[in-house]
Amino acid sequence: MLSTTDHVNWFRHSSPYINAHRGKTFVLMLSGEAIADANFANTVHDIALLNSLGVRLVLVHGARPQAEQRLKARGIETRLHHDLRVTGGEVLESVIEAVGTLRTDIEARLSMGLANTPMHGARIRVCSGNFVTARPVGVLDGVDMGHTGELRRVDHEGIRHLLNLNQIVLLSNLGYSPTGEVFNLAVEEVATHAAIALKADKLILFGSEAGIHDSRGELRSELLADTASRLVQQYLARVEDPEQPYTETACLLEAAATACEKGVPRCHLISYQRDGALINELFTRDGEGTMVVSHSYEQIRPANIEDVGGILELIAPLEEKGILVRRSRERLEGEIERFTVVVRDGAIIGCAALYPFTDEGIGELACVAINSDYRGGQRGDRLLAAIEQQARELGLGQLFVLTTRTAHWFVERGFAAAEREQLPQEKKALYNFQRNSKVFFKPLG
């Protein structure tokens, strides 16, 4: 359990995210499995919290397991074709019943306001309707798909009007045609196209897994959309049964990649089984799932005056240990144009500085620091590469570094031990004999 201090610190650190998310539009996809899970009550509380923080919400729910339960009870057999359910008349009836029951259940849960519960005083208004226009898939590879449909259009203007009234909009996996027919759609398709049509700021996809894991079993906190698409194709290439090519993970990955490619800035894959996953993903720096983005939200760029506070906070622990030379705020402000920073979601997590000695054609690499929580991700190497590129552009032929504690790191990256006499004259005159730093040089080929 969090202590009072931990709770206060967490709340303070979440403030930038609260400000960033206010007034933004998020589309949340909740599969039938997510709604059936025991943790769904907690998810509803978190949705209510987002609403109270000013986030504009569109909830898209499915009903696969609930429809299958009804079909099984009635003894109706169904089949999948290319991962789509062949929807005959009796099947459609069961799907409609399941969707209607779930919609009522979700609306009821979001209507709660009992004292001593997270929903107390929420007063949430939920609206649903015929916002999704669909058409029949028709005959697919010789199989009549019946009432299985594909999405044609999302009434984004109608949805946006309701969002402007601070209502949560609830969509299902059903679509409607101008001829008055009802079609069974894939919930992933509805969620993806709703996010695209609304130009949503986020598409959040709930699955059974926390996100995407690499070959070592480690969670990938960020994934580029191009990489997500490649992973889907690699998975499909390994599948032997073309009738059922998709797993849940592949479906969610494909939905996220498609949404990013069509303009949704960020998509998140989180687990519906983990209590607080939605809040942790949205209000902490590292999140709890996998975020799929078109372009990495971690970048290396030149520092500016607004970065001074973040750099001071980053280097303070290393100055205390004597690893870095102390720098005052005034000095850092005066030398800020020398610095390059690694920025992750607005926070400074790495920095380095380049001081050129143009007469000698040499540059000093200084104040190299990476936040201890983010070491091991090759950020130091990327930062070094950026500094080396800057040095080359300035016409410098060598870099040198003075260090007391991290000699091996620089040696492993091509620096070689050198004598103090090889330093530029200006730097040699300022050498601190009390620190007794070792000198390392690296030629820039």
C-alpha positions in Angstrom: 0.0 0.0 0.0 1.3 3.5 -0.8 2.3 5.7 2.1 0.9 9.2 2.3 4.1 10.6 0.9 4.2 8.2 -2.0 0.5 9.0 -2.8 1.2 12.7 -2.8 4.4 12.3 -4.9 2.5 10.2 -7.4 -0.3 12.7 -7.6 2.1 15.6 -8.1 3.9 13.7 -10.9 0.6 12.9 -12.6 -0.3 16.6 -12.8 1.4 17.2 -16.2 -0.6 14.3 -17.7 -3.9 15.6 -16.1 -3.2 18.9 -17.9 -2.2 17.3 -21.1 -5.3 15.0 -21.3 -7.9 17.6 -20.4 -10.2 18.3 -23.3 -8.7 15.5 -25.4 -10.7 12.8 -27.2 -9.9 9.1 -26.3 -11.6 6.1 -27.9 -11.6 3.0 -25.6 -12.2 -0.4 -27.1 -13.7 -2.9 -24.6 -14.1 -6.4 -26.0 -16.8 -8.7 -24.6 -14.1 -10.5 -22.7 -13.0 -7.3 -21.1 -16.6 -6.6 -19.9 -17.0 -10.2 -18.6 -13.7 -10.0 -16.6 -13.9 -9.6 -12.8 -11.8 -6.4 -13.1 -14.4 -4.6 -15.2 -15.9 -2.8 -12.2 -12.5 -1.2 -11.6 -12.2 -0.3 -15.2 -15.6 1.5 -15.0 -14.3 3.5 -12.0 -11.2 4.5 -14.0 -13.4 5.6 -16.9 -15.5 7.7 -14.6 -12.2 9.3 -13.3 -11.2 10.2 -16.8 -14.5 11.8 -17.4 -14.2 13.8 -14.2 -10.8 15.0 -15.4 -12.2 16.5 -18.6 -11.3 13.7 -21.1 -13.8 13.3 -23.9 -14.6 9.6 -24.1 -16.0 7.2 -26.7 -16.5 3.6 -25.5 -16.7 0.9 -28.1 -17.7 -2.5 -26.8 -17.9 -6.0 -28.3 -20.0 -9.0 -27.4 -18.3 -12.1 -28.8 -18.3 -14.4 -25.7 -21.8 -13.2 -24.7 -23.2 -13.9 -28.1 -21.5 -17.3 -28.2 -23.0 -18.2 -24.9 -26.5 -17.5 -26.2 -25.8 -19.5 -29.4 -24.6 -22.4 -27.4 -27.6 -22.3 -25.2 -29.9 -22.4 -28.2 -27.9 -25.2 -29.9 -27.0 -23.0 -32.9 -23.7 -23.8 -34.6 -21.7 -21.1 -36.2 -18.6 -20.9 -38.2 -15.8 -18.5 -38.8 -14.5 -17.7 -42.3 -11.4 -15.6 -42.6 -11.7 -14.8 -38.9 -15.3 -13.4 -39.4 -18.4 -14.9 -38.0 -20.8 -16.1 -40.7 -23.9 -14.3 -39.4 -27.2 -15.9 -40.3 -30.6 -14.7 -39.1 -30.6 -16.7 -35.8 -27.0 -15.7 -35.2 -27.8 -12.0 -35.7 -30.6 -12.3 -33.2 -28.3 -13.6 -30.5 -25.7 -10.9 -31.3 -28.3 -8.2 -31.0 -29.5 -9.6 -27.7 -26.0 -9.8 -26.3 -25.2 -6.2 -27.4 -28.4 -4.8 -25.9 -27.8 -6.6 -22.6 -24.2 -5.3 -22.4 -25.2 -1.8 -23.4 -27.7 -1.7 -20.5 -25.1 -3.1 -18.1 -22.5 -0.5 -19.1 -25.0 2.3 -18.8 -26.1 1.1 -15.4 -22.5 0.8 -14.1 -21.7 4.3 -15.3 -24.9 5.6 -13.6 -23.8 4.5 -10.1 -23.3 7.3 -7.6 -23.3 5.6 -4.2 -21.5 7.3 -1.3 -18.1 5.9 -0.3 -17.5 4.6 -3.8 -15.3 6.0 -6.6 -18.5 6.8 -8.5 -19.9 9.1 -5.8 -21.0 12.4 -7.4 -20.0 11.4 -10.9 -23.4 12.1 -12.6 -22.2 10.7 -15.9 -24.4 10.9 -19.0 -24.1 8.1 -21.5 -25.5 8.3 -25.1 -25.6 5.7 -27.8 -27.3 5.6 -31.2 -27.0 4.7 -34.9 -23.7 6.4 -35.4 -22.1 3.6 -37.4 -23.2 3.0 -41.0 -22.4 -0.5 -42.5 -22.9 -2.6 -45.5 -22.8 -6.4 -46.0 -19.6 -8.2 -46.7 -21.5 -10.3 -49.2 -20.0 -13.5 -50.6 -16.4 -14.0 -49.5 -14.5 -16.7 -51.3 -17.7 -18.5 -52.1 -19.2 -18.2 -48.6 -22.3 -16.1 -48.1 -21.4 -14.1 -44.9 -25.1 -13.2 -44.3 -25.5 -10.3 -41.9 -21.7 -9.9 -41.3 -20.9 -6.4 -42.3 -18.1 -4.0 -42.9 -18.0 -0.4 -41.8 -18.8 2.4 -44.2 -19.0 5.5 -42.2 -18.9 6.9 -38.6 -21.1 9.9 -37.9 -18.2 11.9 -36.3 -20.1 15.1 -36.3 -23.0 13.6 -34.3 -20.6 12.0 -31.9 -18.6 15.2 -31.5 -21.7 17.2 -30.7 -22.5 14.8 -27.8 -18.9 15.0 -26.6 -19.2 18.8 -26.5 -22.1 18.3 -24.1 -19.8 16.3 -21.8 -21.5 13.0 -22.6 -19.8 9.7 -22.9 -20.7 8.1 -26.3 -21.2 4.4 -26.3 -20.8 2.4 -29.6 -21.2 -1.3 -30.1 -20.1 -3.8 -32.8 -23.4 -3.3 -34.6 -23.8 -1.2 -37.8 -26.9 0.0 -39.6 -27.6 0.5 -43.3 -29.8 3.1 -45.1 -32.1 0.2 -45.9 -32.8 -0.5 -42.3 -30.6 -3.6 -41.9 -28.4 -4.5 -39.0 -24.9 -5.9 -39.4 -22.5 -7.6 -37.2 -19.1 -5.9 -37.2 -15.7 -6.5 -35.7 -15.3 -4.4 -32.6 -11.7 -3.6 -33.5 -12.9 -2.2 -36.9 -15.5 0.0 -35.2 -13.0 1.3 -32.6 -10.3 2.0 -35.2 -12.5 3.8 -37.6 -14.2 5.8 -34.9 -10.8 7.0 -33.7 -9.7 7.9 -37.2 -13.0 9.7 -38.0 -13.0 11.7 -34.8 -9.3 12.5 -35.2 -9.0 11.2 -31.7 -5.9 11.9 -29.6 -5.7 8.3 -28.4 -7.1 4.8 -29.2 -6.9 2.6 -26.1 -7.3 -1.1 -26.8 -8.0 -3.5 -23.9 -6.7 -7.1 -24.3 -5.9 -10.0 -22.0 -2.2 -9.2 -22.2 -0.4 -6.2 -20.8 1.0 -5.3 -24.2 3.6 -6.6 -26.6 6.6 -8.6 -25.3 9.9 -9.1 -27.0 11.8 -12.4 -27.5 13.2 -12.2 -24.0 9.7 -11.7 -22.5 10.2 -8.1 -21.6 7.4 -5.6 -22.2 7.8 -3.2 -25.0 6.7 0.2 -23.7 6.8 1.8 -27.1 6.4 0.4 -30.6 6.6 2.2 -33.9 3.5 1.7 -36.2 5.8 0.3 -38.9 7.2 -2.3 -36.5 3.7 -3.2 -35.4 2.6 -3.8 -39.0 5.7 -6.0 -39.6 4.9 -8.0 -36.5 1.4 -8.7 -37.7 2.7 -9.8 -41.1 5.3 -12.0 -39.5 2.6 -13.6 -37.4 0.3 -14.2 -40.3 3.2 -15.8 -42.3 3.5 -18.4 -39.5 -0.1 -19.3 -39.3 -1.1 -22.6 -40.9 -4.9 -22.3 -40.8 -6.0 -19.4 -43.1 -9.6 -19.8 -41.8 -8.6 -18.5 -38.4 -5.4 -16.4 -38.9 -5.8 -13.8 -36.1 -5.2 -14.0 -32.4 -6.3 -11.2 -30.1 -2.8 -9.7 -30.0 -2.5 -9.7 -33.8 -6.0 -8.0 -34.1 -5.1 -5.3 -31.6 -1.7 -4.7 -33.1 -3.2 -4.3 -36.6 -5.9 -1.9 -35.2 -3.2 0.2 -33.5 -1.0 0.3 -36.6 -3.9 1.2 -38.9 -5.1 4.0 -36.6 -1.5 5.5 -36.3 -1.1 5.3 -40.1 -4.4 7.2 -40.5 -3.5 10.0 -38.1 -4.2 8.9 -34.6 -1.1 10.0 -32.7 -0.9 7.3 -30.0 -2.5 3.9 -29.5 -2.2 2.0 -26.3 -2.5 -1.8 -25.7 -3.2 -2.6 -22.0 -4.7 -5.5 -20.0 -8.3 -5.5 -18.9 -7.3 -8.0 -16.2 -4.9 -5.6 -14.3 -6.5 -3.2 -11.8 -5.5 0.4 -12.6 -3.9 -0.4 -15.9 -5.7 2.5 -17.6 -4.6 5.0 -15.0 -1.1 3.8 -14.9 -0.8 3.9 -18.7 -2.1 7.5 -19.0 -0.7 9.2 -15.9 2.8 7.8 -15.4 5.8 8.3 -17.5 6.5 4.7 -18.4 2.9 3.5 -18.5 1.9 -0.1 -18.0 1.3 -1.4 -21.5 2.6 -0.9 -25.0 2.1 2.4 -26.8 2.1 2.3 -30.6 3.2 5.6 -32.3 3.9 6.9 -35.8 7.1 8.5 -34.5 9.0 7.9 -31.3 7.9 10.2 -28.4 11.5 9.9 -27.1 13.8 12.3 -28.9 17.2 13.7 -28.9 17.3 17.5 -29.6 19.3 20.7 -28.8 18.6 22.0 -25.3 16.9 25.3 -24.7 16.5 27.6 -21.7 13.4 25.9 -20.6 15.4 22.7 -20.1 17.7 24.1 -17.4 15.6 22.9 -14.5 15.3 19.4 -15.9 19.0 19.2 -16.6 19.9 20.4 -13.0 17.5 17.8 -11.6 19.1 15.1 -13.8 22.8 15.9 -12.9 22.3 16.7 -9.2 22.7 13.0 -8.0 25.9 12.6 -10.1 27.3 15.8 -8.8 26.7 14.6 -5.2 28.6 11.5 -6.0 31.5 13.4 -7.5 31.0 11.9 -10.9 30.2 15.2 -12.5 31.6 18.7 -11.9 29.1 20.9 -10.1 27.4 23.5 -12.3 25.4 26.4 -11.0 22.1 27.4 -12.6 23.7 30.6 -13.8 26.5 28.7 -15.5 24.1 26.2 -17.1 21.9 29.0 -18.4 24.9 30.7 -20.0 26.1 27.4 -21.6 22.7 25.9 -22.5 23.4 26.1 -26.3 26.2 23.6 -25.7 23.8 20.9 -24.4 21.9 18.2 -26.1 19.1 16.4 -24.3 17.2 13.2 -24.4 13.5 13.9 -23.9 10.9 11.3 -23.0 7.3 12.5 -23.0 8.4 16.0 -22.0 10.9 15.0 -19.2 14.7 15.3 -19.5 16.2 11.8 -19.0 19.6 12.4 -20.6 22.0 15.1 -21.5 25.5 15.8 -22.8 27.5 18.9 -23.8 30.0 19.8 -26.5 32.6 22.5 -25.9 34.5 23.2 -29.1 38.2 24.3 -29.2 38.2 25.3 -32.8 41.8 26.5 -33.1 43.0 23.0 -32.2 40.1 21.2 -34.0 39.2 19.4 -30.8 35.9 19.2 -28.9 35.2 18.4 -25.3 32.4 15.9 -24.5 31.2 16.9 -21.0 28.3 16.4 -18.5 27.2 13.1 -20.0 24.3 11.8 -17.9 21.4 9.4 -18.2 18.6 9.0 -15.7 19.2 5.9 -13.6 15.7 4.6 -14.5 16.5 4.7 -18.2 20.0 3.2 -18.5 20.5 0.1 -20.7 18.4 1.3 -23.6 21.4 2.6 -25.7 20.4 6.1 -25.0 24.0 7.0 -24.0 25.2 5.7 -27.4 22.6 7.7 -29.3 23.5 10.8 -27.3 27.2 10.2 -28.1 26.4 9.8 -31.8 24.5 13.1 -31.7 27.5 14.9 -30.1 29.9 13.3 -32.6 27.8 14.5 -35.5 27.7 18.1 -34.1 31.5 18.0 -33.7 32.0 16.9 -37.3 29.7 19.6 -38.6 31.9 22.1 -36.7 35.0 20.7 -38.5 36.4 19.1 -35.4 38.7 16.1 -35.8 38.7 14.7 -32.2 36.7 14.5 -29.0 38.1 14.3 -25.6 36.5 13.6 -22.2 37.7 14.0 -18.6 36.3 11.4 -16.3 36.9 10.0 -12.8 34.4 7.1 -12.6 33.2 6.0 -16.1 36.4 5.4 -18.0 35.4 1.9 -19.2 32.2 3.2 -20.8 34.2 5.6 -23.0 36.9 3.1 -23.8 34.2 0.6 -25.0 33.1 3.3 -27.4 36.4 4.1 -29.0 38.1 6.5 -26.6 41.7 5.9 -25.8 43.7 7.0 -22.7 45.8 10.1 -23.3 48.1 12.4 -21.4 47.0 15.7 -19.8 49.5 17.5 -22.0 47.4 16.6 -25.1 44.5 18.8 -23.9 43.9 22.1 -25.6 45.9 24.9 -23.9 42.8 26.6 -22.5 41.5 23.4 -21.0 44.9 22.5 -19.7 45.1 25.7 -17.8 41.7 24.9 -16.1 42.6 21.3 -15.2 41.5 20.4 -11.7 44.3 18.5 -10.1 42.2 17.8 -7.0 39.7 15.8 -9.1 42.6 14.1 -11.0 40.4 13.2 -13.9 41.6 10.8 -16.5 41.9 12.0 -20.1 40.5 10.1 -23.1 40.6 11.0 -26.8 38.6 9.7 -29.7 39.3 10.5 -33.4 36.2 11.4 -35.5 36.5 9.4 -38.7 
